[in-house]
C-alpha cells in the first residue's frame, strides 16, 4: 500500500539537512512524498521532498560513521532493506550510521535534476563532519555506503565531492574517507548502464559529456577514497562490469580497493540471501578492520 506522507516514520533522531533554501529547488504544490508501508514498516519512499539523515547509534560507538544511500533506480528509496537494516548491522560493529533520505531526480522540483542527489550527499557528509564532536565521531573516519543507484550516488560523491553544486557556508570537506559500494550502478555507458537509472538521472538523450561525467569510473583520481566493492556475477539488472570498471580505475591510481564478485546473488541482495553473496557483510567487516575503521 502506498500512502502520502511528509516524512518517514521515526527510527532514531531525524535531522533535516536543508532548512529553507534547498539549492536549485522548484516549488510544487502537487509533488508529494509517498511511502509504501507494510505491517507498519516503511519499505520504500517515492517522490522525496525533504532530505533527512536518520541517526542510528550503537551501544558502544568506535568513532567511525557511515552515511547510507539506499537504492531504487533513482525512482524510489529502498529505505528498509538498504537503509534501516544496514544501519542496524553497522551498529553491531560499533559504527554510527546515518540513513540518507535523498531527493530523487525530478524536473518537477529541480532546476537540474542530475545534481539534486549529489547536492544532498555532499550536504550529508558536511553535516556529519561539522557535528562530529556531538556524536563523539572522528572527522577522518566518515564513510559512505550505497546500493544499486545509491551506489552510483556514493561513487559520484567519492569522485565529485569537490564539485560546487551548491553554495556552502564554510570550507568543510564533503569527501568521504572510505566507500562501500554494493551492486552499484557505476557507468552511464549504454553497454552496461542500468537504463532506468540513467534515464531518470540524465534524461532521454544525454550528451556524451554528461555520460562521461556521470560514469564514476571515468572520474577516479588518486584522491578517490579507499573502496570496498561487492557484486554478484549473475546480476541481470546492473552487470558486474560496473564494479569491475570502478575497481580497475581505482587500481590505475593506486587507490586501496577490495572487490568481491560472487557467483550467485542476483541484484538487490541487501544483507545477503541464499547464495555466495550472503557473506559480503563478513568480508566487508574484515576490510573495515584491515583499514583500522573498527578500532
N, C-alpha and C positions, 0 to 999 in steps of 0.2 A: 504494500500500500504506500502511495506517495501522498504526503500532505505538505501544505505550505507552512513555512515557519521562518522566523528571522534569525534563529541561532540553533546551534547544536545543543543537545542535552548536556548538562554539565557533567563532566567526568572528574575534574580537579579544578584548579584555578584556570580561568579563561582570560586571556589578555587580548584586547583589541589592538591590532598593530597600527592601524591608521585612525587618527582622531576624526577630523572633519574634512581634511584635504587629501582625498585619495588621488594620487597622481594620474592625470590623463583620463579622469572619470567623466562619463556622460550620465546625466541624471535620467532616471527612468522610473515611471510610476507603475509600469506593468511587469518589470523584471523582478520576480520574487524568488527567494530561496525556497527550495523544495527538499524534503527529506524522505527517504524510504525507511520506514520503521517496521520491524517485525519483532513481536514479543517484547516491546518496549525498548528495543535496541536500535539505534540509528545505524543502518548499514551503509547507506550511500547519501551523498549530498549533491544536489544538482543546483545549477544557477547560483553559485555562491555570490553573495552580495557584500558580506563583511569578512575581512581577513582576520583570523584569530590564531593564537597559539594556545593550545590546551596543555597545561603543565602536569606531568606525571613524575612524582618524586619517589625515589627509592628509600627504603628504610635506612640504609647506610650509604649516603652518596660518596662517590670517589672523586668528584670534581669534574668528571667528563660529562659532556652533554651531547645530545643528538637531536637535530630537528628532522622530523619525519614528513616526507612528501608522499601521500597516498597516490595510487594510480587511478586510472579510469578513462584513459584515452583522451584526456582533456575535455571529456563530456560530463563526467561526474567524478566525485572522490569516493573511493572505497574506504570510507573513514573507519570502519570497524576492523575489517580484515587486515588492511595495510596501514592502519593508524593506531587505534587503541590497543589492539592485540600486540603490535610491535612495541609500543611504549611499555606495556607490562612486561614483555620479555626483556627489554633493555633495563628496566628497573631491577630485575633479578641479577643483573650484572653490576649493579651499583651506579648505573648511568641515569642521569636526569634526562627525561625525554619530553619533547615538545611536539605535539601533533599540529602541523601547519594546515589550516583550512584556507587554501589559496584560491584566488579568483580564477575562474576558468575563462578561456579566450571567448570574447563576445563583442561583436561590432555594436551591439545594442547599448553596452555600458562602458566601452573603452574606445578611446580615440585611436589607439594602436593595440589591437588585441594580442599581437605577438609578444609584447613586452610586459603585459599585465602580470602573468605568473612570476616572471623574473623579478619584477618590482617587489612582489610580496616575499619572495625567497631572500632577496638581499635585505629587505627590511627585517625579516625574522632573525637573520644572523646578527645584524647590527643591534637589534633589541636585546638578544641574549647576551651579546658581548658587553653592551653598555651596562647591563644589570647583573652581570655575572656574580658580583660580590654578594648580592642579596640572596642568591641561592647557593652560596659557597661553591661556585663553579670556577674552573680555571679558564682564563680568557684564551689560552692557546690549546685548548682541548675541546673545541666546539666542532662537531661533525654534522654531516648531512646524510640521510639515508632516503632513497627513493625507489619506488616500484613502478615498472612499466612507464607510463607517461610521467609519473612522479620521478622516475629515474632519469628521464630526459631533463626535467626541471633541475634535479640535483646536479646532473652533469653540466647543464648550462650555467648554473651558479658556480660550479667549480672552474669553469673556463671563462665566464663573463662577469666575475664578481667585481671587476673594476669598471664595467660599463656604466656610464652615467645615464641611468634610465629614469631617474627622478632626482629632485633636489634633496640634498641631505644636510643636516644641521651641524655636522662635525666631521672629523676625519676617521671615525670608527670604521674598521675594515669589514667588508662583507665576505671575505674569503673564508670558507670553511677549512678547518685544519686537517680534515680527512673526509672521505666519502665512501659510502657503501651503496652500490648500485645493484639492484636485484631485478632480473629480466628487464633491463632498461631499454627504452627507445633511445637510440643514440643518433642515428643517421636520418637525414631527410632525403637521401637518395632513393628514388623510386624502386631500385632493385632490392632493397632490404628495409625500406621505411615501413612503419605502421601507418598505413594510408589515412586512417581515421584521425589519428593524432596530428599528422602533417596538415590535413585539410582544415581541421578546426583551429590550429595554431597559425597557419600561414595563408590560408585561403585556397581557392581553386587552382590558380596558376601562379605560384610564387616565382620570382626571378631566380636566376642561378646564384646571384649574390646572397639572397635570403636563404636559399637551400644550403649554401656553404656555411653561412653564419650560424645557422641553427642545427648544423651537423656537428655535434660536440667533438667528435674525433678529429675534425679539421681545425679545432680551436685550441688544442692542447699545447702547452709550452712547459718550460722547466719549473714553473711555479704552480702548476696544477697540483692539487692536493693528492697525497697518497690515497690509493683506492683499492677497495675490495669489490670484486665482481662475482655475481652468481647468476647462472643462466642454465636452462635445460636445452639439450640438443634437439629435442622433439617439440620445441616451441613453434607452433604454427602461426601464431599471431605476430610475434616480434622475433624474427630469426636471430639465432645466436651470433650471427655475423656482426650484429650491433655491438655486443660486448667484446668480441674478438678484435674489431677495428679500434675500439677505445683502448683495449689492452696494448695493442701494437703501437698505437700513438704514444701512450704513456712510456712504453719501453724505449721508443726512439729518443725521448727526452730524459731518460734515466729517472723517471718518477717511480717511486716504490709502488708496486702493484702486485696483487694476487688475484688469480681468476680460477673459478671452479665451474667447469662445464659438466653438467650431469646428464647421464644417458636418458633418463626419464624424469618427467615432472611437468611437461607441458608449459602453459602460460598461466600466470596468476596463482602460483602455488603458495603464496603467502608464507606462513611459518613452516610450511612443508606438508607433504601428503605422501601417500604410499608411492615409493619410487626413490631413486637415489637423491633427489633434491631435498628430501626431508632432513638431510644432515647439514644443510647450509648454515644453520644458526650455530652449530658446533664449530664448523670451520671458521665462521666469522668471529666467534669468541676467541679462538686461538690466534687469529690475526690481530685482534684488538690487544690481546695480551702481548704478542710479539712486538707490537708498536707502542708499548708502555701506556696504553689508554685505559687499563683497568687497575691501575695502582692506587 
